[in-house]
């Protein structure tokens, strides 16, 4: 079961985009901005 805010939309394409965003964030330690699409620029956080 997936629990998510209803404001994120209900389409399969939107859920797929959200999963890709989360995977990109986790794998590359970056922050995809709002409305991010695969291939778009991401935010690289400063070193800790």
Secondary structure as the mmCIF struct_conf table of DSSP 4:
data_model
#
loop_
_struct_conf.conf_type_id
_struct_conf.id
_struct_conf.beg_label_comp_id
_struct_conf.beg_label_asym_id
_struct_conf.beg_label_seq_id
_struct_conf.end_label_comp_id
_struct_conf.end_label_asym_id
_struct_conf.end_label_seq_id
HELX_RH_3T_P HELX_RH_3T_P1 UNK A 6 UNK A 8
BEND BEND1 UNK A 10 UNK A 10
HELX_RH_AL_P HELX_RH_AL_P1 UNK A 12 UNK A 28
TURN_TY1_P TURN_TY1_P1 UNK A 29 UNK A 29
STRN STRN1 UNK A 31 UNK A 31
HELX_LH_PP_P HELX_LH_PP_P1 UNK A 32 UNK A 33
TURN_TY1_P TURN_TY1_P2 UNK A 34 UNK A 35
TURN_TY1_P TURN_TY1_P3 UNK A 38 UNK A 39
BEND BEND2 UNK A 40 UNK A 40
STRN STRN2 UNK A 43 UNK A 43
HELX_LH_PP_P HELX_LH_PP_P2 UNK A 45 UNK A 47
#
